[in-house]
Amino acid sequence: MDKWKYFDITHKHHIICNPMSEEKIDRLCQLLNLPKSAQVLDVACGKGELLIRLAELYDVSGIGVDISPYFIRDSREKHQARDPNATLEFVEMEGAEYVSKISASFDLTMCLGASWIFEGHRGTLRKLKEVTKSGGLVVVGEPFWLKEPSEEYLKADEMTRDSFGFHSDNVRFGEEEGLTCIYTIASNLDDWDNYETLQWNAVNEYIRNNPDDENNAYLVEKMEQSKEMYLRWGRDTLNWAIYVFRKN
């Protein structure tokens, strides 16, 4: 099955494509306190929600990059529906490739929940720092262990213990890269349950409405695997947070 069609289906009802409530996203937006002239880069922007909220709140200019044609389509439609006069551009492209080609410096750079693009949390911080102005902000979303993961969980989800660190590690890695961590927002169980179970609902709804889709068996299999891993291990073992760093 096409990877991006899969995510389009499973995230159909998500406004924010990560385990974080809208209230916490609004809190983040207020905290950033951006000037009107700010230039913003959002790598792996998903459906563009955070970038559009920042444009609505501060009238900033921005670029959102995502490899999913479905999410870029949704971002552009949302832009036109909510704030068509905002100076926003949504680019369908692999995020690391885009960043490697630009030399502009941004007031705010973001990558929420897609650190694999830059080979991990530290690599993400390093790359975003390169295109952020001195005194600007680097904002990343990254999982962290709540406790040591079981070998059974790691094997089932094809992870290693080093796939993620603890919350303190995620802060420390940024500061070792010369950034100053000024704020964090962590998910709670309600945020995670909403994120995960909206996917269950979306897949069930899609299959009911598209009973002849040849991908339905795959969708059911993948969602059952995901559901088991979340309920059996992930809910108590893995969390997620947004980290706000300032470039010195």
Phi, psi and omega in degrees: 000141177302127185302318186281332171295320179302312181291328176298318179291310186290336181251022183303322185261005180276128170277314175253122185272045174203167183281069181215135183287158176297326179298319179288325176296319177296322177298318177300313180302317179296319182297325185296327171048058187277146172287159182300330183277002187298143174251129188237137174240125178240108181268133189061058189285352182062230181273010174079010187299313184294317180296319179292322177298321178294322177294319179295323185279319188241353184061039178279167171258150183199163176234128174248133182238131176206145182277345182279120177295332179290315181291322177295320175302312180298320180298315181294319178295318179296318177304311182292326182284325189257322184208066187296339180274353179291141180275081181235144176231134178244122189247126176273104187191155174291130191299315182296323179295319179297312182298325182292343184259357184250150178238356181295151177255132183252153175285331180216128172238144185220148169207102186255100172089022179219044184292346176300336179302323184248025176063039172117174184300311182296318179297324177296313179300318182296314182292318180293323179301324183298330183250020178249137179295154171300130184088353180279180186246142174240122184237124181229151172247132188210139173292162171207151179287134170277332178204172179297126182286148177286153177298327179297317178295314180300316181293317183296325183258010178053049177242171168237167178301330182275002177301325180220164174249192172273171180306316180296327177295319181297325175289314184298319181301319178295318182289331174291338176270009177088013178260155177249120178283123183246352181191148171221149174228120181256148175289158170239182184296326178295318177300315181292316180299319178297314181299313184287314188283338170300329177290318177302315181296317183295319179293315178301317180295317181297315181294322178296323183272344182227063188296343183259005180292127182294347180271358187298320180297320178296316180301315180297314181299312181296320182289325177294320176297314180297318180298315180296315181295321179293310184288325184280323186228308193300321185301329182256354189244327188239134175234185186211144180213157170258133182242127179252119179243148171252135177281126185283000000 
